[in-house]
Amino acid sequence: AITYTNSYYATPSVGISAQGMATGDYYSITSKSKTGFTIQFFNSSNSGISKTFDWSAVGYGLKS
């Protein structure tokens, strides 16, 4: 789970760049909100795996 340091005014767009992905690996982003998101990585057998990734969130406003 990723939690933003500062919440956005509206739900931002999220970009992911994963490292070391093998053929058939994939990820799922869920619970995307103004305060953060959850990401899970899976292999081709649909088993959860651990991966390193970079992310960016682009939105507007600051929730106060």
N, C-alpha and C positions, 0 to 999 in steps of 0.2 A: 504494500500500500504506500502510495506517495501522498504526502500532505504538503500543500503549498505553505510557504512561510507567511504570505499574506493572501487572503481570499480574494478572488476576483468578483467584480460586480455581476458578471454573467459567466456562464460556463465557457471556458476557453477551448480552443482547438488544441489537441495534444499530438505531438509527433514523437515517434520512437525510432531509435537506431540501435538494433541489437547486435552484439558481437558473438562470433563463434557459432552461428546458426548452421546446423547440418540440414541436408535435404530432408524435407518433410517436417522440420520444426516449425512451429507457429506460435503466435501469442494472441491473447484475448484481453482487451481493455474493457473493464466493467466499472460500474459505480462512478462514472465521470460526473463531476460536479464542480461547483464554484470553489470548493475547498481541497480537491484532490482527485485521485483516481486509483483504481486497483488494476494491476497487470499480472497475468499468469502466463507462463511459458509451458509448452507441451512438445513432446516428440511425435513422430509419425504413428506411434502406438497409442496416442492420446494420454500418455502418462506425464504427470507434472515433472518439469526439469528446472534446474537453476541456470540462469543466464545473466550476464552482465549487459546493461543497456544504458544508453543516454536518452534523455527526454527533454522536450521543450514544450512549454505551454504558452500559447499566444492568445491574448484576450484583451479586454479593456476594463478600465475602472478598478477601483479598490473598494472592497466591501468595508464599510466603517460602522 
